[in-house]
Each structure stands twice: as C-alpha cells, then as structure tokens.
Amino acid sequence: MGMMKAIRKKVAGPGLELCEVEIPQIRGDQVLVKIEVAAICGTDLHIYNWDQWSANRIKPPVTAGHEFAGRIVKLGKDVTHLQEGMLVTAEGHFVCGQCYYCRTGQGHICDDVKILGVDVDGIFAKYAAIDAGNIWLLPEDSDPALGAIHDPLGNAVHAANVHCLTGQDVVITGCGPIGLYCIALAKQAGARRVFASDINGYRLGLAKQLGADFVVDAKETDIADLVKEVTGIGADILLEMSGSRQAFASGLGALRKGAGVSLLGIFSDVVNMDLDAVIFNQLTLYGINGRRMFDTWYEMEAALESGLNVKPVITHRFSFEEYEKAMELMNSGQCGKVLLIP
C-alpha cells in the first residue's frame, strides 16, 4: 500500500512524533479516507501532555486524532452504500452493536466502545481506516474545515438539545470550543439571554463574537450575582463546559428553582456539591457523554442547514509538520479551534 506521514504516540511520555508508517489496510466493512482537514481536540492535548488520564488509558504506539473531514479513496468489499470520492467525516466511537445500550438506542454509552485516536489508530495521518457504518456524508459544496469539527459540535448539540432553549435565560460556564458552539446554538434556538463565563480573555472575545449577551470574566465577577441581578430570579438552563469546580458552583448559584443543567466539562478531581440545593431547588442534572448515535448528527445537520454559524470558533491552521506549535498554542489557551492540514 505504500507509506504515509502520521502523528503518533510512539512511547509512553510527553509529546508526539511525526513519522512514516504504512498506509492502513482496510477490512471489508471499512473505507479508506484521505484526510483533508484534521482538528485538535482537548483529548489530543491530554495525550500530547501525557497526563494521568493518558497514562492510564493510552497504549502506545497509536496514531492520535479523531476529528476530521476527508474523501473516500477505497471501499471495503462489503461496503455498498458509499462511493469513492465522497466528502465525509465520521462518528469516532466504534460500538459493539450487541450490548444492552446498543440494542436500546444508546450506543454512545456502549459497554465495549473503541474510540478513534485513543483505542485504535486515528486521523492525524494522510489516510485513515474508518468503519463504514460510522461514516457521515458531508454536503459536496461544504467547507471541509466545518466538517472537521462535527464531532465536538455534536457534543454541544447533545448538551443543548436535552433542554428547550427557546425563550430561556441560558448560562454557559467555559468558553472553549464546545462552550462557544453552545452560545451559537442557544442564540439560534431563540434563547432570551445568553450569559457566558470564562477566565480566558481571548475566549471571552470569541464569546462576544458568537453572540453572548453577557460575557463574564470569572476572575472579576461572580456570574451568579450578575444573572440574579439581570433576571431577578435566576437562569433557566446551565450548560457546564469548563470542568472547573468554581465555575460549576457559580453556575448552579445562578439558577432559578426548577432549572436544568447539562454537565459536559470533565473535572480533574472530585467535586463536592451541595445536594440540598439540588434537591430543594428541584434541579435536573444531565450527564452528557459524546453524541447520540445518530440522533444528534441529524439535529446538527439540520442546525447547520438552517444557518448555524460556528466558523468564528476556528481560529488557527497549521501544517502537520507544525503540530508542536499547534499543541503549544492549545496549551496557552490563546485560540479557539485549531486545525491541522496534512
């Protein structure tokens, strides 16, 4: 098949390595995709930095990356519903199809899930082998960069759409890319007011650009105080995207009784919370894991077709050879979504 460039975690420890590997062979139920655009996820940054989660989960060697857009260049012998040349992205969770969760429409929390770029070789490469059942077709005239961010955008759609946001006061804690997508989704849904908080000035600027009505520097202002002052009662919805204990506590404090909460931010340590406040204020908490397969994908497609604009979240592009610059920029936080171009 020949050789290709790939960005891999070759050994346990910090960093990644750009190296030459064989172009992957595909099974009968897979397709070979030529990657046009890859996007860096927070998971990839964890793998690059080699934190405790990575050390416990990653088994090198493995090619990193799971967010992409590209074109099919080869079909497995059993694939009949796709064609070579199609512009595609993919759901990065490969599920068993047999467990209780898969058989009850909850494949996104499958007991035996394998994650692209974590458990199997990913897409920071010129070519990638992808299960055909996971492929998602992109409009032929669409921007591949937008296709490359479907995975994290789907997380935002999942978190937002467990609530009715129309006419609601919505608090978003954490203005990383997924939090920024949530701002755009809330505005498109007709939220009454959107409050966004972070401690990163660059990302607060992006939050304004995405349409947040109130942007709060959490180092200077408690968002709970502002929300109560503006609304007189508290917000209806909290979308927690930060993974910060302090931000979560402030977000809960900003809510009215009977409010709803989506929890997507990953916390690095144990969170102590006031359960009496949850119980007596009758709050509803939803844990958000990935995207519903494939309900969320259809909802995302509809949102984009009806004008959802998340392109401002894409702020930087690097070549594969510049991957270390891209990762260090991610570590600095002075960016939105960062792309890698093979």
C-alpha positions in Angstrom: 0.0 0.0 0.0 2.9 2.4 0.5 3.9 4.8 3.2 2.4 7.9 4.7 3.1 10.5 7.4 1.3 10.2 10.7 1.5 11.9 14.1 1.8 9.2 16.7 2.2 8.5 20.3 5.1 6.0 19.9 6.1 5.6 23.5 4.7 6.5 27.0 5.5 10.0 28.0 5.0 13.6 26.9 5.0 14.6 23.2 4.0 13.2 19.9 6.1 12.2 16.9 5.7 12.8 13.1 6.8 9.6 11.5 6.4 7.4 8.4 4.1 4.4 8.7 2.3 2.1 6.3 -1.0 3.2 4.8 -3.6 1.2 6.7 -5.2 -1.9 5.2 -9.0 -1.8 5.4 -11.4 -4.6 6.4 -14.4 -5.5 4.3 -16.6 -3.3 6.4 -14.3 -0.2 6.3 -13.4 2.6 4.0 -10.0 4.3 3.4 -10.3 8.1 3.8 -7.7 10.6 2.6 -7.7 13.3 5.3 -8.1 16.8 4.1 -8.5 18.6 7.4 -8.0 17.4 11.0 -8.9 19.3 14.1 -7.2 19.1 17.5 -9.4 18.1 20.5 -8.8 18.5 24.2 -8.3 14.7 24.3 -5.4 15.0 21.8 -3.9 17.7 24.1 -4.2 15.3 27.1 -2.3 12.7 25.1 0.3 15.2 24.0 0.9 16.4 27.6 0.7 12.8 28.9 -1.4 13.5 32.0 -2.7 10.9 34.4 -5.7 10.0 32.2 -3.5 9.4 29.2 -1.1 7.3 31.2 -3.9 5.1 32.4 -5.7 4.8 29.0 -3.4 5.1 26.1 -1.4 2.0 25.0 1.3 3.2 22.5 2.0 3.1 19.7 -1.1 4.7 18.3 -1.9 7.5 15.8 -3.7 10.3 17.5 -6.7 12.4 16.4 -10.4 11.8 15.8 -11.9 15.0 14.3 -11.6 15.2 10.5 -13.0 15.7 7.1 -11.7 13.9 4.0 -12.6 11.9 0.9 -13.2 8.2 0.5 -10.5 6.7 -1.7 -11.1 3.0 -1.3 -14.1 0.8 -0.3 -14.0 -2.4 1.6 -15.5 -5.4 -0.3 -18.7 -5.4 1.8 -19.4 -1.7 1.6 -22.3 -0.9 -0.9 -23.9 2.3 0.4 -20.9 4.6 -0.2 -18.8 5.7 -3.2 -15.2 6.7 -3.7 -14.8 10.5 -3.8 -17.4 11.3 -1.3 -16.6 14.1 1.2 -17.1 12.6 4.7 -16.5 12.8 8.4 -17.3 10.2 11.0 -18.6 9.3 14.4 -15.4 8.5 16.3 -17.0 5.9 18.7 -17.0 2.4 17.4 -19.6 0.4 19.3 -20.3 -3.4 19.6 -23.9 -3.3 18.5 -24.8 -6.2 20.8 -24.8 -4.8 24.4 -27.9 -3.6 26.3 -27.0 0.1 25.4 -26.5 -0.5 21.7 -29.7 -2.6 21.5 -31.8 0.2 23.2 -30.6 3.1 21.1 -27.9 4.2 23.5 -24.8 3.2 21.5 -23.0 6.3 22.6 -22.6 4.7 26.0 -21.7 1.2 24.7 -20.0 -1.1 27.2 -17.3 -2.0 24.7 -16.7 1.3 22.8 -13.5 1.8 21.0 -12.5 5.4 20.4 -10.7 6.7 17.2 -7.3 8.0 18.0 -7.4 6.6 21.6 -8.1 2.8 21.3 -7.4 2.5 17.6 -5.3 4.4 15.1 -6.7 7.9 14.5 -6.7 10.5 11.8 -3.6 12.6 12.3 -2.3 11.0 9.2 -2.6 11.2 5.4 -5.0 8.3 5.3 -7.3 6.6 7.9 -9.3 3.4 8.0 -12.8 4.1 9.2 -15.7 1.7 9.9 -18.2 2.3 7.1 -21.2 2.3 9.5 -19.6 5.4 11.3 -19.2 7.5 8.1 -21.3 10.7 7.9 -21.7 12.3 4.5 -21.0 16.0 4.2 -22.5 18.3 1.5 -20.3 18.3 -1.5 -20.1 22.1 -1.6 -19.4 22.5 2.2 -16.2 23.7 3.8 -14.1 20.7 4.9 -13.0 22.7 7.9 -16.6 22.8 9.1 -16.9 19.1 8.5 -13.8 18.5 10.7 -15.4 20.0 13.8 -18.7 17.9 13.6 -17.5 15.7 16.5 -17.2 18.5 19.1 -20.1 20.4 17.6 -22.2 17.3 18.1 -21.3 17.3 21.8 -22.6 20.8 22.1 -25.8 19.9 20.2 -26.3 16.9 22.6 -25.8 19.1 25.6 -28.0 21.9 24.4 -30.8 19.9 23.0 -31.8 18.0 26.1 -33.4 21.3 27.0 -35.8 23.6 25.3 -33.7 26.8 25.0 -36.3 29.0 23.3 -37.2 32.0 25.4 -34.9 30.8 28.2 -32.1 32.5 30.1 -29.0 30.3 29.5 -25.8 30.3 31.4 -22.7 28.7 29.8 -19.7 28.2 32.0 -16.5 27.6 30.0 -15.8 29.2 26.6 -13.7 26.6 25.0 -14.8 25.5 21.5 -17.8 23.4 22.8 -19.0 26.2 25.0 -18.7 28.6 22.1 -20.8 26.3 19.9 -23.4 26.3 22.7 -23.6 30.1 22.6 -24.4 29.9 18.8 -26.9 27.1 19.4 -28.7 29.0 22.1 -28.9 32.1 20.0 -30.2 30.1 17.0 -32.8 28.4 19.3 -34.1 31.8 20.4 -32.8 32.0 23.9 -33.9 35.1 25.7 -30.5 35.9 27.1 -27.1 34.1 27.0 -24.6 34.5 29.8 -21.1 33.2 29.2 -18.2 33.0 31.6 -14.5 32.1 31.5 -11.2 33.3 32.8 -9.5 33.5 29.4 -9.7 36.9 27.8 -9.2 35.6 24.3 -12.0 33.2 24.5 -14.3 35.8 26.1 -13.7 37.8 23.0 -14.9 34.9 20.9 -17.9 34.5 23.1 -18.9 38.1 22.2 -18.3 37.3 18.6 -20.6 34.3 18.8 -23.4 36.5 20.2 -23.4 36.1 24.0 -25.5 38.8 25.6 -23.4 39.0 28.7 -19.7 37.9 28.9 -18.2 37.5 32.3 -14.6 37.3 33.4 -14.9 34.9 36.3 -11.8 36.3 37.9 -13.6 39.6 38.4 -17.3 38.8 38.6 -19.4 36.0 40.1 -21.8 35.1 37.3 -24.4 34.1 39.8 -24.6 37.7 41.1 -24.9 39.1 37.5 -27.6 36.6 36.4 -29.7 37.2 39.5 -29.4 41.0 39.1 -30.4 40.8 35.4 -33.2 38.2 35.6 -34.5 38.9 39.1 -35.0 35.2 39.7 -32.1 33.2 38.1 -31.4 31.4 34.8 -33.4 28.6 33.4 -30.6 26.5 32.0 -26.9 25.9 32.8 -24.6 24.3 30.2 -21.4 23.4 32.2 -18.4 23.2 29.8 -15.5 24.3 32.0 -14.6 21.3 34.2 -13.9 23.9 36.9 -15.3 23.3 40.4 -15.6 27.0 41.0 -17.3 27.7 37.7 -19.8 24.8 38.3 -20.6 26.2 41.8 -21.2 29.7 40.4 -23.3 28.3 37.6 -25.5 26.4 40.0 -25.8 29.5 42.1 -27.1 31.4 39.0 -30.1 29.2 38.5 -33.8 29.6 39.5 -35.7 26.8 41.1 -36.7 24.0 38.7 -33.8 24.7 36.3 -32.0 22.2 34.1 -28.3 21.5 33.9 -26.1 19.8 31.3 -22.7 18.6 32.5 -20.1 18.1 29.8 -16.9 19.6 31.2 -14.5 17.0 32.6 -13.4 17.6 36.2 -9.8 16.8 37.1 -10.6 15.9 40.7 -13.5 15.1 43.0 -16.3 17.7 43.1 -18.1 18.4 46.3 -21.6 19.9 45.8 -24.5 21.0 47.9 -27.1 18.3 47.2 -29.6 20.1 49.4 -29.5 22.9 46.9 -30.2 20.5 44.1 -33.0 18.7 46.0 -34.8 21.7 47.4 -34.4 23.8 44.3 -35.6 20.8 42.2 -32.8 21.0 39.7 -32.4 18.4 36.9 -28.9 17.4 36.1 -28.0 15.6 32.8 -24.6 14.0 32.2 -23.5 14.4 28.6 -21.3 11.8 27.0 -20.4 12.3 23.3 -23.2 12.3 20.8 -26.4 10.2 20.5 -25.8 7.9 17.5 -27.1 9.1 15.3 -29.9 11.3 16.6 -27.5 14.1 17.4 -26.0 14.0 13.9 -29.3 14.7 12.2 -30.0 17.5 14.7 -26.6 19.0 13.9 -27.1 18.7 10.2 -30.5 20.5 10.5 -29.0 23.3 12.6 -26.2 23.9 10.1 -28.6 23.8 7.1 -30.8 26.4 8.9 -27.9 28.9 9.3 -26.0 27.9 12.4 -22.6 29.8 12.1 -19.7 28.4 14.1 -16.9 29.3 11.8 -15.6 32.1 14.1 -14.6 29.3 16.5 -12.0 28.1 14.1 -9.1 30.4 14.7 -5.8 28.8 13.6 -4.5 26.4 11.0 -1.1 24.5 10.9 0.5 22.0 8.7 1.2 18.5 10.1 4.9 19.5 10.3 3.9 22.3 12.7 2.0 20.1 15.1 4.2 21.0 18.1 3.4 24.7 17.5 -0.3 23.9 17.4 -0.2 21.9 20.6 1.7 24.6 22.5 -0.8 27.2 21.2 -3.6 24.9 22.6 -1.7 24.7 25.9 -1.6 28.5 26.0 -5.4 28.8 25.6 -5.0 31.8 23.2 -7.0 30.1 20.5 -10.4 28.7 19.6 -10.5 25.6 17.4 -7.1 24.6 15.9 -6.8 22.7 12.6 -4.0 20.6 11.2 -3.7 20.3 7.4 -1.9 17.1 6.1 
